[in-house]
Amino acid sequence: MLERFVSCVGTDDAGAGEPAAIRARLRGVFAPAFGRRATILGLLIGGVLREALEGDCDAIVYGSTFGETRTLADFLDSFPHPSPTLFQTSVHPSPVQQVMIDRQQPVREYIPLAGRRCLAARVLLTALLCPADRVVLCGGEEHGSWLSDFRMGSDRSFAFAMVLGRSRDASTQGRLRLEPIGETAPEPSGGEQGAMSLSEFFDLLHARRDYKGPVSAEWRLEVEWS
Amino acid sequence: MSACPDAPWGGARHPVFVTSSNFGVGNLFAYRRFGNRSHLEYGTPDACVAFIAGELGWGGNVTILSHACVSANLGLTLAARQIAAGIADEALVFTFDFLSPFVAGGFHALKILNSESPAPYQVRDVSAIGLGDGAAFAVLRKPSRGWMIAGQTMHNEMHHFTAFPSGGGGFAACIDPLVRLASGRRLWIKGHGTGTLEAGRLEAEAFRRACPASPLVGWKGSLGHTLGSNGLVELAVALESLGSGRIPGTVGSAAPTFSEMVSLDPIFDSTYDGVICASNAFGGAHAALLLCHA
């Protein structure tokens, strides 16, 4: 069984909000330059990461199924004169990098994951296996661009971040446990039972809802809020 | 993948880690350019990996990682952690990246694309990255004999997307723990050698300080920079080099070098018992591993 204690939880459910509205809402949270330059997903992730990054941070685990869909679509449409800025901010690890570069805050481990059906299980297992005492787990999606019309972008915008520590303390808000379900015959890719998406995991966090059940064919998750 | 050993890959105790910088993003460009919807089947990391998993008969225990040019290193690290934790019996790490207008256009826009690759790096100031396609796999299991990955490290500078802070402390932060771990071993170094002058200078200086007696080579002048796959593609070459005692030199470069430890010529020496392999990526991301005898 793998276990960590949760503190500093931040969530932002931006739904199908327009980018301009999201930018306007979050602009005051950041320095003007970052509020102007950051991508929408960078702003969302940056907003929920603020409190989590105030303490020591040796490891960040980040999950997103679609990543920077708006920036990616804009970069592809910038050809035949591709934009260097859009290129470097369209890559998968970009949202957290934008935030950390703005803060000039190095971190030993930064582990960006993608995937869809069992992404919650993958990011949780990755975070719970990190050797660092204090791990920041975050993730999010942004709605929009023509990619969403083809289900290649998210149908909603959201972001979450939390700090995972090894022991309970005054800041503890909850506990995460992963238990192996046991050896089973491999299911065909795509047919996974009990798969929890990142969006479903976000809903658990946002509502501070307890949960006990599978998150993939291999793992059972227990979320318990204090 | 025809050489990959049979195992219930993607099963509960046989996880698969797929890593790439770009997955099928070139297909999105193709769709946008030509309008053929078949390209969309591979356009996201998930869709691209689902296709590969279906073709190769993997189960659903597949982790997808994308951290630009240290992607493969992350796959190796996570695989090793699951094995060390007793969660996995064996792990398959598969990595690939192929050239597309997305990649070539992006590096061109950053003004660091060597469009004449493999012309020698040293003749140009900054436009020095020669790109290459790459694919590789590794099966990891608990070490028993032969060569093993004895340690893996990371460091993310988070200073700038494409520039390093003065002093290059991120290189040292990543490699110094491995040099300590390798104490007493006779090492050679496979640097990242991305091809840009500033990165080359900082990397050579960091290794000169950490292990001045070890020869340093870089292979991207030969293989091209295989992007997210380079950590595993070059590990495969390093493994063969250790076994055969024939280490390729720094292809496509010429004197003067940033450090006397840079070896331009191949090295024929079977007495080395370890190599440190390093990779770098956007955001000042560093990853390295120590390969040595179990």
Contacts between the chains, C-beta under 8 A, distances in Angstrom:
chain1	res1	chain2	res2	distance
A	2	B	85	8.0
A	65	B	44	7.5
A	65	B	46	6.2
A	66	B	44	6.4
A	67	B	66	7.9
A	72	B	25	7.1
A	72	B	28	7.2
A	75	B	102	7.7
A	75	B	106	7.5
A	76	B	28	5.9
A	76	B	29	5.3
A	76	B	32	5.1
A	76	B	102	7.2
A	77	B	32	6.9
A	79	B	29	7.3
A	79	B	33	7.9
A	79	B	101	6.7
A	79	B	105	5.9
A	81	B	109	8.0
A	82	B	105	3.9
A	82	B	106	6.1
A	82	B	108	6.8
A	82	B	109	4.3
A	83	B	109	6.2
A	84	B	106	7.5
A	84	B	109	4.0
A	84	B	110	4.7
A	84	B	111	7.6
A	87	B	105	7.4
A	87	B	106	3.5
A	87	B	107	7.9
A	87	B	109	5.5
A	87	B	110	6.7
A	88	B	106	7.6
A	88	B	110	7.2
A	88	B	161	4.4
A	88	B	162	6.4
A	88	B	282	6.0
A	89	B	161	7.6
A	91	B	21	6.9
A	91	B	66	7.5
A	91	B	68	5.7
A	91	B	282	6.5
A	92	B	21	8.0
A	92	B	45	7.2
A	92	B	66	3.8
A	92	B	67	7.3
A	92	B	68	7.9
A	93	B	66	6.8
A	93	B	67	5.0
A	93	B	68	6.3
A	93	B	282	7.4
A	93	B	283	6.7
A	93	B	285	7.8
A	97	B	156	8.0
A	97	B	158	6.5
A	97	B	161	6.8
A	97	B	282	7.1
A	97	B	283	4.2
A	100	B	156	7.3
A	100	B	158	3.7
A	100	B	283	7.7
A	101	B	158	5.2
A	101	B	159	6.7
A	101	B	160	6.3
A	101	B	161	6.8
A	101	B	283	6.9
A	103	B	158	7.5
A	104	B	158	6.9
A	104	B	159	6.6
A	105	B	158	5.8
A	106	B	155	7.0
A	106	B	156	6.1
A	106	B	157	5.3
A	106	B	158	5.1
A	106	B	159	7.5
A	106	B	170	7.2
A	106	B	173	7.8
A	106	B	284	7.7
A	107	B	156	5.1
A	107	B	158	6.4
A	108	B	154	6.1
A	108	B	155	5.7
A	108	B	156	7.2
A	108	B	173	7.8
A	109	B	154	5.0
A	109	B	156	7.4
A	110	B	67	6.9
A	110	B	154	7.4
A	110	B	156	4.5
A	110	B	158	8.0
A	110	B	283	7.7
A	110	B	285	6.8
A	111	B	65	7.1
A	111	B	67	7.2
A	111	B	74	5.8
A	111	B	78	7.3
A	112	B	65	6.9
A	112	B	66	5.9
A	112	B	67	5.1
A	113	B	63	6.6
A	113	B	64	6.2
A	113	B	65	5.8
A	113	B	66	7.8
A	114	B	23	7.8
A	114	B	44	7.9
A	114	B	45	4.0
A	114	B	46	6.5
A	114	B	64	4.4
A	114	B	65	7.3
A	114	B	66	5.4
A	115	B	45	6.9
A	115	B	46	5.5
A	115	B	49	7.4
A	115	B	62	7.4
A	115	B	63	7.0
A	115	B	64	4.2
A	116	B	46	4.1
A	117	B	46	7.9
A	117	B	60	7.0
A	118	B	60	6.6
A	122	B	63	4.9
A	122	B	64	7.5
A	125	B	82	7.8
A	125	B	87	7.9
A	126	B	63	7.4
A	126	B	78	6.1
A	129	B	78	7.5
A	129	B	81	4.6
A	129	B	82	6.9
A	129	B	85	5.9
A	129	B	87	7.9
A	147	B	28	7.6
A	147	B	43	7.7
A	150	B	40	5.6
A	150	B	43	7.9
A	152	B	28	7.8
A	152	B	40	6.5
A	152	B	43	5.3
A	152	B	44	5.2
A	152	B	47	7.4
A	180	B	12	7.3
A	180	B	87	7.1
A	181	B	12	7.5
A	182	B	12	7.1
A	183	B	11	7.5
A	183	B	12	5.0
A	183	B	13	6.0
A	184	B	11	7.4
A	184	B	12	5.6
A	185	B	8	7.5
A	185	B	11	6.9
A	185	B	59	7.9
A	186	B	8	5.0
A	186	B	9	7.5
A	186	B	10	5.0
A	186	B	11	3.6
A	186	B	12	7.4
A	186	B	14	7.5
A	186	B	58	7.3
A	186	B	59	2.5
A	186	B	60	7.0
A	186	B	61	6.9
A	187	B	59	5.5
A	187	B	60	5.2
A	188	B	54	7.5
A	188	B	59	6.8
A	188	B	60	7.2
A	189	B	10	6.3
A	189	B	50	5.8
A	189	B	53	3.6
A	189	B	54	6.0
A	189	B	58	5.5
A	189	B	59	6.4
A	189	B	60	5.1
A	189	B	62	6.4
A	190	B	50	5.8
A	190	B	53	7.7
A	190	B	54	7.4
A	190	B	60	7.0
A	191	B	60	6.8
A	192	B	60	3.9
A	195	B	60	7.7
A	216	B	60	7.2
A	216	B	61	7.4
A	217	B	12	6.9
A	217	B	59	7.8
A	217	B	60	5.8
A	217	B	61	7.1
A	218	B	12	4.5
A	218	B	61	5.7
